[in-house]
Amino acid sequence: MLRARAVLGLSLAELRPGGPAELLAVRAGDLGAAVAHATEDRVVFHKGRLVARTAVTSELRRR
């Protein structure tokens, strides 16, 4: 995973209290499922702030 940041021209990420948070969270049971079958439900944090939240809902209508 460290190579992904290098490919994008980004510096190495530091995990420390008070450090900036960059996070994309998706609902999945494991990494393989997150990559292959992730739903559109997700949250995105940029510099420690929530910047996007997507939730998918379904509705069943009776005729």
N, C-alpha and C positions, 0 to 999 in steps of 0.2 A: 504494500500500500504506500510505502514511502516513495516509490518511484512515480506514482501518479502525480504527486505534487511537483516533482522535478520536471516531468513532461509538460506540465502546465506553467512552468516557470515560477513556481511558488517556493518560498523558503520552507525549511523543515518546521513542522508544527510543534509547538511546545504545549505540554499539558501541565498547567500550574494554576494554583488559585489566583483568581483575578485576571487570568489571561483571556484573550479574545476567543470566543467559541464560534466555530463554524461547524454546523451540523445539519444533515438531512436525515430525518428519521422516517422510516417506512414500516408499515405493519407486515411482519413476516416471522415465520418460525425459526429460520436460520439464514445464513448469508446466501446460500444457493437459492432459496426461495425469494429472498429480497431482490436478487439480481434477475432471476428468471420469471418470477410470477408476482411481483409486487403490485399491489393495487394502487389506485390513485390517491388513497389516503396517505397524507404525509404532512410533516411540519418542517420548516426550514428556519434555522437560526443563523444570523450573520452578525459577527462582532458581538455575540452574546445576546442579541435581541431577536425575538420572534418576528420574522418578516413575512412569512407566508404559512397559511394553514389550508389544506385542501381536504375536504371530507366528501365522500361519495355516499349518497343515500339511494335507496330503491323504494319504489312504491308499487304495490300490487293493486290494481283496480278491478273490481268485479263488474261484469256486464249485466 
